[in-house]
Amino acid sequence: MEKKPKMKKTILDKLKNHNLISIKYENYFKNPKSILDHNKQVFNFLEVEPIELTSSHKKILPKSWDEQIENYDEFCACLANTKYQQYLD
């Protein structure tokens, strides 16, 4: 159950002497402005001149799982204490 946060902390500890940028998929593709803002953040991080980027990529499931799955609480209960619980966060 605590495996995912522990693994993330271990990885971040090993990379603590490196510059990092963290971008979550869901946040990146939240809306067109979010994509532009994240692109600007990446260009700044890389210290390169920004260029205009276009993509036909679109988020397939715009709603969160709890909005799409009618019995989400029951679904979560079934996955509790399994190796799949980590994917619910």
N, C-alpha and C positions, 0 to 999 in steps of 0.2 A: 504494500500500500504506500509506503514512504519511498519506494525505490526511485521514482521519477525525480522528486526534488533532491534526493541524495546524489543521484547521478549528475544532475544539472550542477549542483554545488561542486562536486568533484571535478567536473570539466572546467567550470569557471575558475576554480582554485589553480588548476594546472595552467590556465591561460592568463593568470593575473598579471604577468609581466608583458602582456601584449595589448595593443589597442583593439577594442572590440566594438562591434555595432550589433545591436539586437533588434530584429524586425520580425514581428509575428505576421504570419500569412493573413490571418483574419483582419488585422489592422491595416495591412498594406492595401488589400483589395476592398476595404470598407466602402469607398466611393472614389470618384475621379480625383477629387482634391487630395485625398489621402495618398493616392499613388504619386501625385506630383510632389507632395511634401516629403514622402519617403525617398523618392528619387533625389531630391535636393539634399536630403540628409546623407545619402550614400555618396553623392558627388563630393560633398564637403568632407566626409570621412576619408575618402580616397585622395582628397586634395587635387581633384581634377576639375577642369572646366565643365560645367553642366552642358548637356546636349538635350535636345528634345527627343523623347522616346515615345513610341506608340506600340500598343499591343492589342491584340484581339482577345486576349485572355479575360475571362469573366468568371466571377465566383458562381458556381453552380447552385449552391444552396445558400441563399442570402440570409435566411433566418437561422437562429440558433436551434440546436437540437431540441431543447425543451419546448420551443414553439412549433416544431414539426412533428414530434412524437407525442401522440395523444396520451399514452400511459408512461410518460417519461420517468416518473417516480418509481414505478414498478420496474421499468427497464433498468434504472440505476441500481435498484435493490438486487436485481438478478446478477448484475456484474460486480456488486460489492464483494470485496475480499477475493477477487480473481485477478489474474494477470491483465485483464482487459479494463479494469477500473481506471487505470491511468489515462485512458483515452477519453474519459468523460470530462476532464478538466480543460 
